[in-house]
Amino acid sequence: MWGVQVRPSARLDALFSTGAHLTGLLAGYGVLVMLLLMARVPALEHGVGADRIARWHALGGRYVLSLCLSHGALALCGYAVHTGTDLLSAARGLLGHPAIAAAAAGAGLLITVGVASARAVRRRVRHETWRAVHLLAYLGAALGFVHQMAGPDVAESMITRWLWAMLHATVAVLLLWYRGVVPVRQMLRHSLRVLEVRPEGPGVVSVVMQGIGLDRLHAEPGQFLRWRFLQRRLWRTALPFSLSAPVRDDILRITVKAAGDHTRRIRRLRAGTRVLATGPFGALTAHRRTRRKVLLLAGGIGITPMRALFETLPGGAGDITLLYRANNAAQLLFRGELEAIAAARQAGLHYLLGPSGAAYDPLSPQALRALLPDLAEHDVFLCGPPGMANAATAALIRAGVPPEHIHDEYFTF
């Protein structure tokens, strides 16, 4: 769109204007991509993985904000040169146009969202506050759309106006459908309720839920759903938790470690509480498998999806091995279940115990090869805290496992 309409010129105001038009178009398109990534479209979530999409969204947001700021600065400088005024007078003149005022307000909202999402700031604000601020991105995008439809790059051609409007309409429909309609429809269809909350270990509980026709969720071992428990102080937030057991007899189970206000409140869930579940999401499933032998490597609460895969991945004796990393034996979850599964399937099961930073590293390449001499012939499914997952990935590669055979998913994102 920019290339077709650009008029080459060496004048300073034209150069500023050309840069402003290009950065503005890129920013508008980038906002659409950011919204699409967060629309929870199943094809994207299953094909790419929700954690990777979230990282793309965070990285892309920085580029979009940079483009918005560049667009504003270049447009201001170009207008100041064109009118022969100072920057302050140029700013007042530009803001006199309603579409430009809308764009400035939208950019301000997007910058507010970006600041609130910065790691240093997000640690200091409540999750509900962060989510409320993040909703301003939708209003910012809408104000930007008003500006774009009035700008020369889009408005001068019926084709570009139609194309730009249809792109925005498509993303808007996807957002409304998958973030609004689908969760409510699933709640009404499956009538999911809390059956039991049982302790599993220090600060860890399992929530057992029962519903109707849960096979129609098509939730696979290794995947997670976003859960909204319709109880006071919990209903406003959808929390992502993996299934810690396969769906069976209309029963679902998730296992949660207390790591914040919401996860601590889950321990006080009452039996009978209605549950709104959206999903399933995540790509850490049996479809990633490319080899006969599989190593499941879990760290901490990352055992939840690995436990479900350990029970269900097809394989003969010795084909499936689970390595479970924890600081000490008291932190091991599902120990009885894991040992029963290992015995029934003739699968390998090893606990890698010891504090982080100790002299002996159970995740070193040498230690991994000692447990599995044919490690390089395995597909590896990995889930754990980011630090542990990064270290394990590096060790696996040094031990000879090709990167394309390491399938990971961070449980915090």
C-alpha positions in Angstrom: 0.0 0.0 0.0 2.8 2.4 0.9 4.9 1.4 -2.2 2.1 2.1 -4.6 1.3 5.5 -3.3 4.7 6.9 -2.4 5.9 9.9 -4.4 9.7 10.1 -4.4 11.0 13.5 -3.3 14.2 14.9 -1.8 12.4 17.7 0.1 12.9 17.4 3.9 9.2 17.6 4.7 8.5 14.9 2.0 11.1 12.6 3.5 9.6 13.0 7.0 6.1 12.4 5.6 7.2 9.3 3.7 8.7 7.8 6.9 5.6 8.7 8.9 3.3 7.0 6.4 5.4 3.8 6.3 5.7 3.5 10.1 2.0 4.3 10.5 1.0 1.5 8.2 3.3 -1.0 9.8 2.1 0.0 13.3 -1.6 -0.4 12.3 -0.8 -3.8 10.8 1.2 -4.8 13.8 -1.6 -3.9 16.2 -3.9 -6.3 14.2 -1.3 -9.1 14.5 -1.0 -8.5 18.2 -4.7 -8.8 18.7 -4.9 -11.9 16.5 -2.2 -13.6 18.6 -4.3 -13.1 21.7 -7.6 -14.1 20.2 -7.1 -17.7 21.3 -7.8 -19.1 17.9 -7.5 -23.0 18.2 -5.5 -23.4 15.0 -2.8 -21.0 16.3 -2.9 -22.3 19.9 -2.6 -25.9 18.9 -0.2 -25.4 16.0 2.3 -23.0 17.7 1.7 -23.3 21.4 0.1 -20.8 23.7 3.4 -20.0 25.6 5.2 -19.3 22.3 2.4 -17.1 21.1 2.5 -15.1 24.3 6.2 -14.5 23.9 5.7 -13.4 20.3 3.0 -11.0 21.5 5.2 -9.5 24.2 8.1 -9.1 21.7 5.9 -7.8 18.9 4.3 -5.3 21.3 7.7 -3.6 21.7 8.0 -3.2 17.9 4.5 -1.8 17.6 5.0 0.8 20.3 8.3 1.8 18.7 6.5 2.2 15.3 3.7 4.2 16.9 6.2 6.6 18.5 8.3 6.8 15.3 5.1 7.5 13.3 4.1 10.4 15.6 7.6 11.9 15.7 8.1 11.8 12.0 4.6 13.2 11.3 5.2 16.0 13.7 8.6 16.9 12.2 7.2 16.7 8.7 4.3 19.0 9.5 6.6 21.5 11.3 9.0 21.7 8.3 6.1 21.9 5.9 4.4 24.8 7.7 7.6 26.5 8.9 6.6 26.4 12.5 8.1 25.1 15.7 7.3 21.6 17.1 4.9 22.9 19.8 2.9 24.9 17.3 2.9 22.0 14.9 1.6 19.7 17.6 -1.3 22.1 18.3 -2.1 22.3 14.7 -2.1 18.5 14.2 -4.2 17.8 17.2 -6.9 20.2 15.8 -7.7 17.4 13.4 -10.2 14.9 15.0 -8.7 11.8 13.4 -5.2 12.8 14.5 -6.4 13.5 18.0 -8.0 10.0 18.1 -4.7 8.6 17.0 -2.8 10.4 19.7 -5.2 9.2 22.3 -5.0 5.6 21.0 -1.2 5.7 21.0 -1.3 7.0 24.6 -3.5 4.1 25.6 -1.1 1.6 23.9 1.9 3.1 25.6 0.1 2.8 29.0 -0.5 -0.9 28.3 3.1 -1.3 27.3 4.4 0.4 30.5 2.1 -1.8 32.6 3.4 -4.9 30.9 7.0 -4.1 31.5 8.5 -6.7 33.8 9.6 -4.3 36.5 6.1 -2.7 36.6 4.1 -5.9 36.3 5.7 -7.4 39.3 4.4 -4.5 41.4 0.8 -4.4 40.3 -2.1 -6.8 41.1 -3.0 -9.2 38.3 -6.6 -7.7 38.2 -5.1 -4.2 37.7 -2.8 -5.4 35.0 -5.7 -7.1 33.1 -7.9 -4.0 33.4 -5.1 -1.8 32.0 -4.5 -4.3 29.2 -8.1 -4.0 28.1 -7.3 -0.4 27.1 -5.4 -1.9 24.1 -8.8 -2.6 22.5 -9.8 1.0 22.8 -6.4 2.1 21.6 -6.7 -0.1 18.5 -10.2 1.2 17.8 -9.0 4.8 18.0 -6.1 4.0 15.7 -8.5 2.4 13.2 -10.5 5.7 13.1 -7.3 7.6 12.3 -6.2 5.0 9.6 -9.6 5.2 7.8 -9.2 8.9 7.5 -5.6 8.9 6.5 -4.4 9.2 2.8 -2.8 5.7 2.7 -6.2 4.0 3.3 -8.8 6.6 2.4 -7.7 7.4 -1.1 -8.7 4.0 -2.5 -12.0 2.1 -2.2 -10.0 -1.2 -2.4 -7.7 -0.3 0.5 -10.6 1.0 2.6 -12.4 -2.2 2.1 -9.4 -4.4 2.7 -8.4 -2.5 5.8 -11.9 -2.6 7.2 -12.3 -6.3 6.5 -9.0 -7.1 8.2 -10.2 -5.3 11.3 -13.6 -6.9 11.2 -12.2 -10.4 10.9 -9.9 -9.9 13.9 -12.8 -8.4 15.9 -15.1 -11.3 15.2 -12.4 -13.8 16.2 -11.8 -12.0 19.4 -15.5 -11.8 20.3 -16.1 -15.4 19.3 -13.2 -17.2 21.0 -12.9 -15.0 24.0 -16.6 -14.4 24.6 -19.0 -16.7 22.9 -17.1 -20.0 23.1 -16.4 -20.0 26.9 -20.0 -19.3 27.7 -21.2 -21.9 25.2 -18.9 -24.5 26.7 -20.1 -23.7 30.3 -23.7 -24.2 29.3 -22.9 -27.3 27.3 -20.7 -29.2 29.8 -22.1 -27.9 33.1 -18.7 -28.2 34.8 -18.6 -28.1 38.6 -15.9 -28.6 41.3 -16.2 -32.1 42.7 -13.3 -32.1 45.2 -10.2 -30.1 46.2 -7.5 -32.5 47.6 -4.0 -31.7 48.9 -1.1 -33.2 46.9 2.0 -31.7 48.6 3.3 -28.5 50.3 1.3 -25.6 48.8 -0.1 -27.9 46.0 -3.7 -29.0 45.5 -5.6 -30.9 42.9 -9.0 -29.7 41.7 -11.3 -32.5 40.5 -14.2 -31.4 38.3 -17.2 -33.2 36.8 -19.2 -32.3 33.8 -21.3 -33.6 30.9 -20.0 -34.8 27.6 -16.4 -33.8 28.4 -15.2 -36.0 25.5 -16.5 -33.3 23.2 -13.9 -30.9 24.6 -11.2 -33.0 22.8 -8.7 -32.2 25.5 -5.5 -34.2 25.0 -2.9 -35.1 27.6 -0.3 -32.4 27.7 -2.8 -29.6 27.0 -4.2 -26.9 29.3 -7.4 -25.0 29.6 -8.1 -21.5 31.0 -10.3 -21.9 34.1 -12.6 -19.3 35.5 -14.1 -20.5 38.9 -17.4 -18.7 39.5 -16.7 -18.0 43.1 -16.1 -14.7 44.9 -12.6 -13.2 44.3 -11.9 -15.8 41.6 -14.5 -15.3 38.8 -12.9 -12.3 37.2 -9.7 -14.0 36.2 -9.2 -17.0 33.8 -6.2 -19.0 35.0 -4.2 -21.4 32.7 -3.7 -24.9 34.2 -2.7 -28.2 32.6 -4.7 -31.4 32.9 -2.8 -33.6 35.4 -4.7 -36.7 34.3 -6.5 -37.8 31.2 -10.1 -37.0 30.9 -12.0 -40.0 32.1 -15.7 -40.6 32.8 -16.6 -36.9 32.5 -14.0 -36.1 35.2 -11.2 -33.5 34.8 -8.3 -32.9 37.1 -5.9 -30.0 37.4 -3.1 -29.5 39.9 -2.2 -26.1 41.2 0.7 -24.7 43.1 0.1 -21.7 45.3 2.2 -18.9 43.7 0.0 -15.8 44.1 -3.4 -14.6 45.4 -5.5 -16.4 42.9 -3.7 -19.8 43.2 -3.9 -19.6 47.0 -7.6 -19.0 46.9 -8.1 -22.1 44.8 -7.4 -24.2 48.0 -10.7 -22.7 49.4 -12.9 -23.6 46.4 -16.2 -25.1 47.5 -17.6 -28.3 46.0 -20.4 -27.5 43.5 -18.7 -24.2 42.3 -19.5 -23.7 38.6 -16.5 -23.6 36.3 -16.1 -21.8 33.0 -13.4 -23.6 31.0 -12.0 -22.4 27.7 -9.8 -24.5 25.5 -8.0 -26.8 25.2 -4.8 -25.0 24.3 -1.2 -25.9 24.0 0.8 -28.0 21.5 2.7 -30.3 23.9 0.8 -33.4 22.8 1.5 -36.8 21.3 1.2 -35.2 17.8 4.7 -33.7 18.3 6.2 -37.1 18.6 8.5 -38.2 15.7 10.5 -41.1 17.3 9.7 -44.4 18.9 11.5 -43.6 22.2 10.3 -40.7 24.2 11.9 -38.9 27.3 9.5 -36.9 29.4 11.5 -34.3 31.5 9.6 -32.4 34.2 10.6 -29.8 36.7 8.5 -28.8 39.8 4.8 -28.3 39.0 5.7 -28.9 35.3 5.0 -32.6 36.2 1.3 -32.0 35.6 1.2 -32.3 31.8 4.0 -34.9 31.9 2.0 -37.1 34.3 -0.9 -37.2 31.8 1.5 -38.0 28.9 3.3 -40.6 30.9 0.1 -42.6 31.2 -1.2 -42.2 27.7 1.7 -42.0 25.2 1.7 -45.2 23.2 4.8 -47.3 23.6 6.2 -50.7 24.5 8.5 -51.7 27.3 11.3 -49.3 27.7 10.0 -46.8 25.1 8.8 -44.2 27.5 11.0 -42.7 30.3 10.1 -39.9 32.8 12.7 -37.9 34.6 11.3 -35.8 37.4 13.5 -32.9 38.8 12.7 -31.6 42.3 14.7 -30.2 45.2 13.8 -33.0 47.6 11.5 -36.0 47.9 8.9 -34.0 49.8 8.3 -31.9 46.7 7.5 -34.9 44.5 3.9 -35.0 43.3 1.9 -38.0 42.2 4.6 -40.3 43.4 2.3 -43.3 43.9 0.5 -42.7 40.6 3.8 -42.4 38.7 5.3 -45.6 40.1 2.1 -47.5 39.4 2.1 -46.3 35.8 5.8 -47.1 35.4 5.2 -50.6 36.7 2.1 -51.2 34.6 3.7 -50.0 31.4 7.3 -51.2 32.1 8.4 -47.6 31.6 11.4 -45.8 33.1 11.0 -43.5 36.0 13.8 -41.5 37.7 13.7 -38.8 40.3 16.4 -36.2 40.0 16.7 -34.7 43.5 18.9 -32.0 44.9 18.9 -28.3 45.4 19.6 -26.0 42.5 23.2 -24.8 42.3 24.6 -27.9 44.0 28.0 -29.3 43.0 26.3 -32.3 41.3 23.9 -31.3 38.5 21.5 -34.1 37.7 20.6 -32.4 34.4 24.2 -32.2 33.1 24.8 -33.9 29.8 26.9 -36.6 31.5 24.2 -37.4 34.1 21.5 -37.6 31.4 23.6 -39.9 29.2 24.4 -42.1 32.2 20.6 -42.6 32.7 19.9 -43.0 29.0 22.9 -44.1 26.9 20.7 -43.8 23.8 19.4 -40.3 24.7 20.2 -38.9 21.3 17.6 -41.3 19.8 14.7 -40.0 21.9 12.1 -37.3 21.4 12.1 -35.1 24.5 9.0 -33.5 26.0 10.1 -30.8 28.4 8.0 -28.8 30.9 9.2 -26.8 33.9 10.2 -23.3 35.2 11.9 -21.2 32.5 15.3 -21.4 34.2 15.2 -25.1 34.6 13.8 -25.6 31.0 16.5 -23.4 29.5 19.3 -25.2 31.3 17.8 -28.6 30.4 17.5 -27.7 26.8 21.2 -26.6 26.6 22.2 -29.9 28.3 20.1 -32.0 26.0 21.7 -30.4 22.9 25.2 -30.9 24.3 24.2 -34.5 25.0 23.5 -35.0 21.3 19.7 -34.5 21.1 18.9 -32.5 17.9 17.0 -29.3 18.8 14.1 -30.2 16.5 13.4 -33.2 18.7 13.1 -31.2 21.9 9.5 -30.2 22.5 9.0 -27.7 25.3 6.3 -25.6 26.8 6.8 -23.2 29.8 4.0 -23.5 32.3 4.4 -19.8 33.3 4.0 -17.1 30.7 
